Amino acid sequence: MTLYYFYFLVLGLAFLIGILKFSVLNKSSKTMLLLLPITIVSELCAAYFSHKESNNFFVYHIFLPIEASILAFCYYKEVKEKWIVILSAILILFSFFNSFFIQNYKAEFCSYTFILNCILSTLFGIRYLKLMLDQPEKTSFQHYPLFWISIGFMTFNIINLFILGTHNAIAEKILNIGAIFRNVRFFTNYLLYILLGIAFLSKQESLGKAKE
């Protein structure tokens, strides 16, 4: 439970930083800030239903398409490339189909949607970093909030996709692997929201400034 409380502490601090810096945040940071209260409410609901009903799967069936929408809007505001909107729309439509016809929202975690969301947000991050490298005027990466956001989500995605893909294969070979992976997942969440807090504290440079 200590890990869980610390998770909410990190989430709350990142949200507080975003609120305090709101007046100077660029558009992508303001969009990303919206994700934090939604995440806090979703995690509180998941904890409640896990305790009361022993089933909180439906919370994540709702949360993941919302997260995908926010991420897509965040990147599109700076990158201005239509493929971001198209692929995100496909993902969101698939998430609804998956929730009702494949991995029912009442009985199963939406792992297919989670995997696609991880892959897509990683592609967003890679594309954004590539555009940063191609900038004619070199500004320090640390001044771009979306740089920190991209690193946070890419790290989270890669580690959690590895965990999801290997858990069943090694569960019988390594004792307590479930607890180990759970702790690693908490660490990736800590890192993600710490980096979001850093993003809100950055100088708010934006690739979109050159395109607006």
C-alpha positions in Angstrom: 0.0 0.0 0.0 2.9 2.3 0.6 3.8 2.2 -3.1 0.1 3.0 -3.9 0.1 6.0 -1.6 3.4 7.3 -3.0 1.8 6.9 -6.5 -1.0 9.3 -5.6 1.5 11.7 -4.0 3.5 11.9 -7.2 0.3 12.3 -9.2 -0.9 15.1 -6.9 2.4 16.9 -6.9 2.6 16.9 -10.7 -1.0 18.2 -10.9 -0.2 20.9 -8.4 2.8 22.0 -10.3 0.8 22.2 -13.5 -1.9 24.3 -11.8 0.6 26.7 -10.3 2.4 27.1 -13.6 -0.8 27.1 -15.7 -0.6 30.7 -16.9 2.8 30.1 -18.6 2.1 26.6 -20.0 2.1 26.1 -23.7 -0.9 24.4 -25.4 0.5 20.9 -25.3 1.3 21.2 -21.6 -2.2 22.5 -20.8 -3.6 19.6 -22.7 -1.4 17.1 -20.9 -2.4 18.7 -17.5 -6.0 17.6 -18.2 -4.8 14.0 -18.1 -3.7 14.2 -14.4 -7.1 14.8 -12.7 -8.7 12.2 -15.0 -5.9 9.8 -14.0 -6.4 10.5 -10.3 -10.2 10.0 -10.5 -9.8 6.8 -12.6 -7.2 5.3 -10.1 -9.4 6.2 -7.1 -12.4 4.5 -8.8 -10.3 1.5 -9.7 -9.1 1.2 -6.1 -12.7 1.5 -4.8 -14.2 -1.1 -7.2 -11.3 -3.4 -6.7 -12.0 -3.4 -2.9 -15.8 -3.4 -3.1 -16.5 -5.5 -6.2 -13.1 -7.3 -6.8 -13.5 -6.1 -10.5 -12.3 -2.8 -11.8 -11.7 -3.7 -15.4 -14.4 -1.3 -16.8 -12.5 1.7 -15.3 -9.5 1.1 -17.7 -11.8 0.4 -20.6 -13.1 3.9 -20.1 -9.7 5.5 -19.2 -7.5 4.3 -22.0 -9.5 5.8 -25.0 -9.6 9.1 -23.0 -5.9 9.0 -22.5 -5.3 8.2 -26.2 -7.4 11.2 -27.2 -5.5 13.6 -24.9 -2.1 12.3 -26.1 -3.2 12.6 -29.8 -4.4 16.2 -29.3 -1.3 17.1 -27.4 1.1 15.9 -30.2 -1.1 17.2 -33.0 -1.1 20.7 -31.6 2.7 20.8 -32.2 3.4 18.3 -35.0 0.3 19.2 -37.1 0.4 15.8 -39.0 -3.0 14.2 -39.9 -1.8 10.6 -39.4 -1.8 11.3 -35.6 -5.5 12.0 -35.7 -6.3 9.2 -38.1 -4.4 6.5 -36.1 -5.8 7.8 -32.8 -9.4 7.7 -34.2 -8.8 4.1 -35.3 -7.5 3.2 -31.9 -10.5 4.8 -30.1 -12.9 3.0 -32.4 -11.1 -0.3 -31.8 -11.2 0.3 -28.1 -15.0 0.4 -28.1 -15.2 -2.7 -30.3 -12.8 -4.5 -28.1 -14.7 -3.6 -24.9 -18.0 -4.9 -26.2 -17.0 -7.8 -28.5 -13.5 -9.1 -27.6 -12.4 -8.3 -24.1 -15.6 -7.6 -22.4 -15.4 -4.5 -20.1 -17.2 -6.4 -17.3 -14.8 -9.4 -17.1 -11.4 -8.7 -18.7 -8.7 -6.1 -18.7 -8.4 -4.3 -22.1 -4.9 -5.5 -22.8 -5.3 -5.3 -26.6 -6.2 -1.6 -26.3 -3.4 -1.1 -23.8 -0.8 -2.6 -26.2 -2.0 -0.5 -29.2 -2.1 2.6 -27.1 1.5 2.0 -26.0 2.7 1.4 -29.5 0.9 4.5 -30.8 2.1 6.9 -28.1 5.6 5.5 -28.6 5.4 6.4 -32.3 4.2 9.9 -31.4 7.3 10.3 -29.1 9.7 9.0 -31.7 8.3 11.3 -34.4 8.5 14.3 -32.0 12.1 13.6 -31.1 12.9 13.3 -34.8 11.4 16.7 -35.5 13.3 18.2 -32.6 16.6 16.9 -34.1 15.6 18.4 -37.5 15.0 21.9 -36.1 17.3 24.4 -37.8 17.6 26.5 -34.7 19.0 24.3 -31.9 17.2 24.9 -28.6 18.1 22.7 -25.6 15.8 19.7 -25.5 15.1 20.3 -21.8 13.2 23.5 -22.7 10.5 21.5 -24.6 7.8 20.1 -22.3 6.8 17.5 -24.9 10.4 16.2 -24.8 9.9 15.2 -21.1 6.4 13.9 -21.8 7.7 11.8 -24.7 10.5 10.3 -22.7 8.1 9.5 -19.8 5.6 7.7 -22.0 8.1 5.9 -24.1 9.9 4.5 -21.0 6.5 3.6 -19.5 5.4 1.9 -22.7 8.5 -0.1 -23.4 8.9 -1.5 -19.8 5.2 -2.3 -19.5 5.0 -4.0 -22.9 7.9 -6.1 -21.8 6.2 -7.1 -18.6 2.9 -7.8 -20.4 4.7 -10.0 -23.0 6.9 -12.0 -20.6 4.9 -12.4 -17.5 3.1 -15.7 -18.4 6.2 -17.1 -20.0 8.4 -16.8 -16.8 5.8 -16.8 -14.0 6.4 -20.5 -13.3 10.2 -20.2 -13.5 10.8 -17.2 -11.2 9.1 -17.1 -7.8 7.4 -13.9 -6.8 7.7 -12.5 -10.3 4.3 -11.0 -10.0 5.4 -8.9 -7.0 8.6 -7.9 -8.8 6.7 -6.8 -11.9 4.1 -4.9 -9.8 6.9 -2.9 -8.2 8.4 -2.2 -11.6 5.0 -1.0 -12.9 4.8 1.4 -9.9 8.2 2.7 -10.7 7.3 3.4 -14.3 4.2 5.3 -13.1 6.4 7.3 -10.7 8.8 8.1 -13.5 6.1 9.1 -15.9 4.4 11.6 -13.6 7.7 13.0 -12.3 8.7 13.7 -15.8 5.3 15.4 -16.4 6.0 17.6 -13.4 9.4 18.5 -14.9 7.6 19.2 -18.3 5.4 21.8 -16.5 8.5 23.4 -15.0 10.4 23.6 -18.3 10.6 26.8 -20.4 7.7 25.8 -22.6 9.3 25.8 -26.0 7.1 24.5 -28.8 7.6 23.1 -32.3 4.2 24.5 -33.0 5.4 28.1 -32.6 7.0 28.0 -36.0 3.8 26.6 -37.6 1.1 28.9 -36.0 
